[in-house]
Amino acid sequence: MDIDVKLHVNVELATREVWKKVADVMKAGGFWDLIMKSGPELDRVKTYLNILDGTEEDVRSKNDPYTQARSWIMPIFPGLQHYPFRDPKDYEWVPMLESKWEALREEGLKVNGFFTPSAVESLHQGGRWMQGNISAFGSKLPEEAFQGLVPKVALDLGDELPGFACYNGHPFGHYLYSVMEPGIHLPAHTSSDNLKIRAHLGLIIPENCRIKVGHEERNWEEGKVLVLEDSLLHEVWNDSDSERMVLIVDFWHPDLTRVEVDALSAGLGKWEIRRLLAPARNIPQEMVNGLTRLFKWEEKDDPTVRGYWPDHAEIQMADGSAPDQPAS
């Protein structure tokens, strides 16, 4: 067997093992039965859960030529429309972001001492890709996490944005300052799922910077938002001689209904589920342990999670294993 094919098969098998573990936790905590007994308004969520459990086929198994999403961590949620770029005029949160761009640029320059190199160094070539995360794995980071360099403008803005997917348990929602050094190139890659769309707010944009999504290529502008789908293959270049900085903000996919968002937020936001998925984001174990404490603290007062997990207090796995054991 070809080495690349063998590696892909191994990754695919490991991914499906994680999906099955996620499904098992959902069953043990009562989430699964509650969803399956619900009405037709959650039929697409039922299909999604069945893909996790292995009883229905993921689109990737059919070699879908459009998404080419082999690197996705989660299954493809059915029935969503995907476009490389979307019209910013269609989203009420775009003017909210653009009205803050100068304050956000000033803040990004002041607090860049807490920015860290991308955890996936193999993804990019050339210079460094620095990230200033404002949320982590679906949670708003507390102010003490910023080493005295609190991005107050960005933190507060996240509380105001409708459809925001980064403070309500979405494990793969991103909210961060993104700085790319001169000469960097991010080869074509995809995100972890197709449950969201992404905004890039241009903060510092030199010439000769561009992004390609699918077959379409665009340039950023300072103070303007690009709305794109990072679930599709996308590629980035900074061919200038200075840094490029944007604010990256994820929102729930607009084709999802409110009840679907609530169910997905509750299902994927459960602390045991997020801990299971954490290794897929290359998060160090020490950080995973700290985030787990944050997840548990948030969950205590989250009526959405509690409402969807009737047995959330004492999840007992059928095989006696710990539901919060990270997947390897």
N, C-alpha and C positions, 0 to 999 in steps of 0.2 A: 504494500500500500504506500502511495506517495506520502512523504512526511507532512506536507501541508494538509492533505486530506485527512491523514490520521490525527493531526492536531485539531482540525475542525471537528472531527467526530468526537474526540475526547472532550472538547469544550462544550459541544452540544449535549453530550451525555451528562456532564457536570451541571450544566444549566438546568436541565430537566429534573435532576435530582433536587436542586434548590426549589424549583417550582412545586415539586411534590411535597417537600417539607413545609413550604408556605401553605399549601392546601391542607395539609394535616393539622397545622396549628389553627387554621380557620375553622376546621371541623371540630377540633377539641374545645374551642372557645365559644361555639354556638353561632358564630358569624355565618358559616356555610349554610346551616339549616334555615336561618332567618332569611337569607337571600333567596335560597331555592324555593321557599314557600311564599315569596312575595309575588306581586302581580306582574303583568307584562311590561310595566315601566322599567323593570330591571332585567329584562330578558338578555340584553347584551352583556350585562355583568355576569349573569349565569353562564353564558357561553365562555366568557373570559376565565371564570373559575374552573370550568370544565377543561379548558386548555391547560391551566395550571396542573390539574389533577391527571392529565393524560387521557381523558375520555373523549376529547374532541381535538381535532388537528389544528396546529398553528399554521397560519398563512405561509410562514417561512418554509414549511415542509413541502409546499407546492411550488417552491422556487419562484416566488413573486419577483418579477424583473424590475418593478418600480421602486420598491423600498430597499431592496438588497440589504436587508437589516440583519445580517448574520451576527453582528456584534451586539445586538440588543440583549439586554439582560432579562427583560420581561417579555411575555407574549404580546402579540399584536392585538390590540383591542379592536373588535369588529365594527365595521360600519362608519368609520371616520374618513372624511375627505382630506387629502394631503396635497399641498401646493408648496413649491419651493419658497416663494415669497407671497405675502398677502398685503392688501391695501391698508396702510395705517389708518386711513380715514374710517375704517369699519370698527375701530376699537376705542371705547371711551377712555381707556387708560393711557392712550398715546399722548394726548395733550397734557395729562397729569405728569407724565414723565418729562416731556419736553419743556414744560414750564419750570422744572427744577434743574435743568441741565447745567447751568452755570454754578449753582450751589453744589451740585454733585461733583462737578469737575474740581472745584476748589477743595472740597472735602477729600476727594480721591488723592489729590496731591499732598494734602496734609497728613493723611493717615496711612500712607503707603508703607510705613514701617512695620505694619502687621501683615503685609502681603507675603505670601509664600509661593515657592515654585510649584507648578502643576504636579499633582501626585502621579500623573501618567507621563513621565519624562519621555518614554518611547514614542509618544504620539507626535511630538514636534521635532523639527530639525532647525538648526541654526542657533539663534539666541534663546533666551529664557522666556517662558510664559508665566507671568506672575499673577496670582489670584488673591483677591481680598474678599473672602467669603463673609456674607452678612447673614446667611442662613446655613444650616447644615442638616442634610438628610431629612428635610421637612420641618425643621424647627428654627425659630428665631433665636439667634445666638444672644446670650445675656451680655450685658455691657462689660462684665469682668473678663470676658473672653478676648478682649481686644488690646490687652497690654497697655491700657491707658490711652489708646488711640481709637476712641469710639466713633464710628461712622453714624452719628446721630441723625443726619438728614436722611440717609438711606434706610436706617432702621425704622424710623417713623413713617417714611413713605410707604414701606411695605404694608403697614397696617391700613392704609387708605385705598390701596389699589383693588378694584373689583376683579374677581376671577383669578387673583393672585394664587400661585400654586406652591409657595415656598414656606409658609408658616403653618400649614394645616396638615402635615403628615405625609405629603407626597415625597417618598424617599429619593426621587431623582429630580426634584425641582431644584433649580439653581438660581441663586440671587447673589451676584458678586461683581466686584470691580475686576476687570480683566485687562492686564497690561502685557502687550507683546513687544519685545525688544526688536531693534532693527535686524533685518535679515531673516526673521523667523518664517517658517512654513509649517502649517499643520496639514498633513496629507489628508485625503478624503477619509472621513469617519462618520459614525452615526451616534446618536444619543442612546440612552438605555431603554426607551419605550416610545410609544406614540400617543401618550395621554396629554401632551402639552404642546403649546406653540411658544416661540421665544422672541423676546424683544431685545434688540441691541440699540442702546442709546449712545450716540457718538459724543465723546467728551474731549478727546485729543486725537485728531485725525490728520496726520501728515499725508502728503501725496503718495501715490503708489501703494496704497493699501486696498485690499479687495477681499471679497468673500464669494465663493461659488457654492450654490445649493442646487443639487441636481445638475441641470445643464444651463442654469441661469447664473449670471455673475453681476454683482452690485458693488458699489463703493459706499462707504459710510460718509455721513456729513455731520459736522459738529452741531449739536443741538437737535438732531433729527433721529427718529426711530426707524429702524428696519424691523419688520415683522417677518419671521422666517420659521421654517420647520426643520429643527435639527434632527428629527427622526429620519430624514432623508440624508443621503450622503452629502457632506459639505466639506469645504476645503478653504483654508485661509492663508493669506500672504501679507507680510509687511516688508515690502521691498524698498522702504524708505531708509533714511539714515537717522531716524529718531523714533521714540516710543509711540505706540498707538494705545489709547485707553478707551474702553467702552464699559458701560454698565450693562450686565446681562441679567434679564428678568424673565422668569418662566410663568406662564399662565395656563390654566386648564384649557384643553382643546375646546374651541367654541361649539363643536358638534355634540359635546357631552351635555346631557340635561342636568338640571340642578340635583335631581334625586340620584343620578348616576355619580356625580361628583361627590355627594355626601357619602354614598356607599363605598366608593373607591378610596376616599380620604380616610374613612373609618377602617376599612379593611387593610390598606397598605400602611396606614399610620399607627397601627397597634405596635406597641414597643417591641414585642417579641418578633414581629414581622420585620421591622426596620433593623433590628439587631441581626436577624438571619441574613439580610441583604447587604449589610454593611461591607463585608469583605469584597463584594463586587465593585466597590468604589475605591478600593485600595486604601482604606482608612486604617491607620495603625491601631492595634488592639487597645492601647492605652486611651486613645481618643474614643474608640467605640465604647469603652467602659464609662467614660465621662458623659458621652452623649446618651447612653442608656439611662443614666440617672436623670438627665433632663427629660427624656421621653416619658419616663414613669411619672415624674412630677407634673408634666403637662396633662397627662392622661387622666389624672385624678379628677380634674374639673372639666373634662371635655364631654359634654352631653352627647355629641355625635358618636364618639367611640363607644361610650358606655351603652348607648341605645342599640348599637349594632352587635355588641358582644355580650349577650346575656350571661355567659359564663366566664367573663373576663377576669374575675378575681382569682379563680383557681383553675387555670388551664392544665388539664392532665392529658398527656399524650397516651395514645392507645398502647404504645410499646414501652411506656414508662420512662422515656427519655425526656430531657429538659427542653421545653419549647423555645427557650431563648439561646440554645446552643448555636453559635454562628456556623453557617455552612462553610465547608472547606472547599 
